[in-house]
Amino acid sequence: MKRILGIFALVAALLVGGTVAVQARELTKQEVKEIEKDVKKRCKQLEKAGWEPLASTTTLNYAMMKYRKYLAEDEDNRIALVGIASGRNPKIGRENAIHAGIASYASRAKAQVVGRAKSVLSNDSHNASEEEIDKFGAAYEAGVNAKMGALVKEHFTIVRTNKDGSKEFNVFMSLDESAARQVREEARRDAEERTQLEVISDMTKEFIGEPVAAEE
């Protein structure tokens, strides 16, 4: 009996391991080579501009390479997120940069939903106005902004010092798209409750799950 249970446990472990392997694929040598080339060029630009890792024992090239490979291993689900902020205190500056990255994501999420909703409104007859769509969009943005922080994975931070002594902080982060999609759906439902605009909420259901466009 113990032997049978042991076999079942082994099969279960293999199945779980197979699932993980599918989620994070192994990069080819050519892909790694291309990333290395791009990272080398990017790090050279950053270092020339005065950027350096914040409180890290690793080099900028190593941190950037690890980050880029992590994203590339699951391009459809691992979303890059970058935040920048100024300040003098490293802890506060880094936290503000994280918040800035999340706020930028929430702003783009709002713009995407509002833009699509207004496009639907102009093409079809809906009992809604552009002002109501803007109101719903603002509530939706606030919801995304408030909820997304728990999902953000911080990879590394770089900093540079300006001539006046102030510092700029640049945080490199990522989001899990499947989890972020759930948060956007929760934010849509919250916006519906806060604005009582069920028509607009229903209008956005079909495209709320689309990934948020990357920052240009």
C-alpha positions as MATLAB code, in Angstrom:
seq = 'MKRILGIFALVAALLVGGTVAVQARELTKQEVKEIEKDVKKRCKQLEKAGWEPLASTTTLNYAMMKYRKYLAEDEDNRIALVGIASGRNPKIGRENAIHAGIASYASRAKAQVVGRAKSVLSNDSHNASEEEIDKFGAAYEAGVNAKMGALVKEHFTIVRTNKDGSKEFNVFMSLDESAARQVREEARRDAEERTQLEVISDMTKEFIGEPVAAEE';
ca = [
       0.000    0.000    0.000;
       2.807    2.372    0.916;
       4.480    1.590   -2.391;
       1.310    2.465   -4.331;
       0.938    5.738   -2.426;
       4.573    6.493   -3.152;
       4.011    6.001   -6.878;
       0.977    8.315   -6.810;
       3.038   10.956   -5.012;
       5.813   10.682   -7.596;
       3.361   11.022  -10.495;
       1.793   14.072   -8.851;
       5.208   15.653   -8.394;
       6.083   15.048  -12.039;
       2.805   16.587  -13.176;
       3.405   19.693  -11.065;
       6.956   19.931  -12.364;
       5.682   19.657  -15.939;
       3.260   22.522  -15.371;
       6.014   24.757  -14.043;
       8.246   23.904  -17.008;
       5.521   24.970  -19.440;
       5.048   28.305  -17.680;
       8.738   29.258  -17.751;
      10.382   27.946  -20.909;
      14.112   27.566  -21.366;
      15.614   30.180  -23.659;
      17.629   29.101  -26.676;
      21.317   29.969  -26.941;
      20.501   32.412  -29.732;
      17.863   34.161  -27.612;
      20.287   34.461  -24.699;
      22.963   35.815  -27.045;
      20.583   38.458  -28.403;
      19.525   39.486  -24.892;
      23.168   39.730  -23.801;
      23.943   41.983  -26.749;
      20.972   44.248  -26.041;
      21.672   44.341  -22.294;
      25.312   45.263  -22.846;
      24.269   48.175  -25.053;
      21.541   49.335  -22.642;
      23.764   49.146  -19.566;
      26.462   51.118  -21.331;
      23.909   53.875  -22.030;
      22.687   53.891  -18.423;
      26.173   53.957  -16.935;
      27.173   56.783  -19.266;
      24.132   58.707  -17.980;
      25.318   58.214  -14.387;
      23.092   55.343  -13.267;
      24.350   52.656  -10.880;
      22.722   49.852   -8.828;
      21.204   50.916   -5.512;
      22.518   49.020   -2.474;
      23.406   45.953   -4.528;
      26.396   43.635   -4.533;
      25.802   42.702   -8.181;
      26.710   44.654  -11.295;
      24.157   46.519  -13.385;
      24.820   44.183  -16.304;
      24.120   41.080  -14.175;
      20.908   42.531  -12.688;
      19.623   43.667  -16.084;
      20.491   40.353  -17.721;
      18.680   38.383  -15.027;
      15.639   40.668  -15.366;
      15.471   40.458  -19.147;
      15.838   36.661  -19.135;
      13.080   36.372  -16.529;
      10.706   38.349  -18.767;
      11.701   36.468  -21.914;
      11.049   33.056  -20.319;
       7.326   33.846  -20.276;
       6.719   36.818  -22.578;
       2.939   36.430  -22.647;
       2.496   36.490  -18.893;
       5.435   38.442  -17.430;
       4.907   42.147  -18.016;
       7.701   44.692  -17.615;
       6.986   47.672  -15.378;
       9.344   50.589  -14.686;
       8.952   53.448  -12.232;
      11.005   56.628  -11.823;
      11.010   59.170   -8.984;
      13.255   61.858   -7.491;
      14.247   62.418   -3.884;
      17.094   62.467   -1.388;
      16.188   59.508    0.819;
      16.918   56.142   -0.916;
      14.115   54.272    0.844;
      11.454   56.890    0.118;
      12.759   57.500   -3.383;
      12.595   53.801   -4.247;
       9.069   53.475   -2.820;
       7.930   56.559   -4.748;
       9.383   55.079   -7.943;
       7.422   51.869   -7.366;
       4.225   53.865   -6.808;
       4.950   55.891   -9.956;
       5.267   52.707  -12.019;
       1.967   51.386  -10.675;
       0.252   54.744  -11.233;
       1.490   54.783  -14.826;
       0.092   51.285  -15.373;
      -3.278   52.298  -13.858;
      -3.376   55.419  -16.045;
      -2.740   53.371  -19.194;
      -5.377   50.843  -18.111;
      -7.897   53.669  -17.726;
      -6.999   55.232  -21.079;
      -7.426   51.870  -22.793;
     -10.853   51.216  -21.256;
     -12.124   54.754  -21.770;
     -10.891   54.845  -25.359;
     -12.520   51.531  -26.233;
     -15.764   52.445  -24.447;
     -16.044   55.755  -26.289;
     -15.371   53.961  -29.572;
     -18.234   51.564  -28.844;
     -20.429   54.504  -27.848;
     -19.821   56.286  -31.155;
     -20.623   53.195  -33.216;
     -23.602   51.818  -31.320;
     -26.623   53.216  -29.563;
     -25.918   53.015  -25.827;
     -27.657   54.822  -23.020;
     -24.443   56.451  -21.797;
     -22.493   59.674  -22.266;
     -18.792   60.465  -22.608;
     -18.912   62.218  -19.215;
     -20.201   59.025  -17.597;
     -17.484   56.997  -19.302;
     -14.856   59.404  -17.939;
     -16.376   59.078  -14.464;
     -16.310   55.293  -14.686;
     -12.738   55.421  -16.029;
     -11.543   57.517  -13.088;
     -13.072   55.066  -10.601;
     -11.558   52.141  -12.507;
      -8.100   53.760  -12.501;
      -8.309   54.330   -8.743;
      -9.222   50.678   -8.232;
      -6.360   49.376  -10.366;
      -3.914   51.730   -8.657;
      -5.009   50.603   -5.183;
      -4.980   46.865   -5.886;
      -2.005   46.383   -8.201;
       0.717   47.061   -5.618;
       0.347   43.614   -4.065;
       1.191   41.975   -7.402;
       4.319   43.917   -8.302;
       7.594   42.017   -8.228;
      10.605   44.290   -7.736;
      13.785   43.068   -9.429;
      16.367   45.813   -8.936;
      16.767   49.564   -8.553;
      19.271   51.978  -10.046;
      20.083   55.489   -8.873;
      21.961   58.559  -10.051;
      22.877   61.777   -8.281;
      22.094   65.147   -9.849;
      24.270   68.246   -9.607;
      22.036   69.728   -6.881;
      22.516   66.653   -4.698;
      19.085   65.176   -5.331;
      18.791   61.620   -6.559;
      16.744   59.865   -9.227;
      15.542   56.334   -8.651;
      14.593   53.904  -11.406;
      12.940   50.649  -10.314;
      12.624   47.682  -12.666;
       9.576   45.542  -11.871;
       7.252   42.976  -13.405;
       3.621   41.888  -13.207;
       1.981   38.519  -13.690;
      -0.600   39.199  -16.430;
      -3.000   36.456  -15.331;
      -3.123   37.935  -11.820;
      -3.246   41.500  -13.146;
      -6.237   40.561  -15.307;
      -8.122   39.450  -12.199;
      -7.300   42.742  -10.480;
      -8.571   44.723  -13.466;
     -11.814   42.744  -13.353;
     -12.162   43.461   -9.620;
     -11.497   47.141  -10.308;
     -14.230   47.120  -12.981;
     -16.755   45.694  -10.523;
     -15.713   48.188   -7.855;
     -16.059   51.060  -10.335;
     -19.564   49.854  -11.179;
     -20.534   49.891   -7.510;
     -18.996   53.318   -6.892;
     -20.457   55.018   -9.963;
     -23.694   53.040  -10.409;
     -22.949   52.958  -14.135;
     -23.852   49.369  -14.887;
     -24.310   50.046  -18.619;
     -20.706   51.197  -18.995;
     -19.412   48.385  -16.783;
     -21.170   45.841  -18.998;
     -19.785   47.625  -22.067;
     -16.199   47.102  -20.847;
     -16.541   43.431  -19.914;
     -15.509   42.141  -23.324;
     -12.169   43.971  -23.447;
     -11.219   44.473  -19.772;
      -9.160   41.284  -19.976;
      -6.924   42.565  -22.758;
      -3.335   43.265  -21.597;
      -2.605   46.906  -20.857;
      -0.501   48.543  -23.568;
       3.163   48.990  -22.682;
       4.496   52.444  -21.886;
       5.979   54.125  -24.944;
];
